[in-house]
Amino acid sequence: MTQPDADASCPTDSATPEQRALVEQHLRPSEQLLWIGESDPQRMFVDADRWLIPFNAFFLVVVTTFLVGAARSQAHPGVLVLLSALVLVALHLSAGRFLVKRHRKRTDVYAVTTERALVTNGRRTRETDARRTDWYVDRTAEHVTVQWDDVSDLDTLFLGGSASAQQYANTGLDGMPGMRENFAMYDVIDGDGLVAALRRTSGR
């Protein structure tokens, strides 16, 4: 395993020993580790939550009301099962997705090497070629999100199209079965280090 040069422009000094060990086990002999980071666990909401939260709350109220009414009227068991399943879906849309998102933020480690961009939690590792140039940056006052364009070729008229993939990005609903998503690193505090590492590898 090759270590980064001493004068590398993208230091990994801010990484914890646990994060570094998690990434280093996935390095190839030819790779240099340029940057390690994580998603800020304190940043839980995104712009899409402005409509997702009220819509999901409304959906939960509606399906719960129907379930209670059906139970009181002694509806067919099949109807009760269906409505119960919808209530569980509504609960996940309203609250469960935030648990999923928080778990990802606490376990996922981001890394950039001379060859790849990696997201790993020790059990699952996703990667893309760090030499790609089709990445774009979304900056806020304290965070940087970088996404690679993996969905622009999808049909936007149907579920799973590029518009769907984008609106659910970083909500806890991204990565649903059957839905492609952009490879991304969300809500990074050390945004300058991340972007510098990507510029070094992609030549942008």
Summary of the structure (lengths in Angstrom):
residues: 204
radius of gyration: 20.5
end to end distance: 26.2
largest distance: 73.3
contacts: 569
relative contact order: 0.17
helix: 40%
strand: 19%
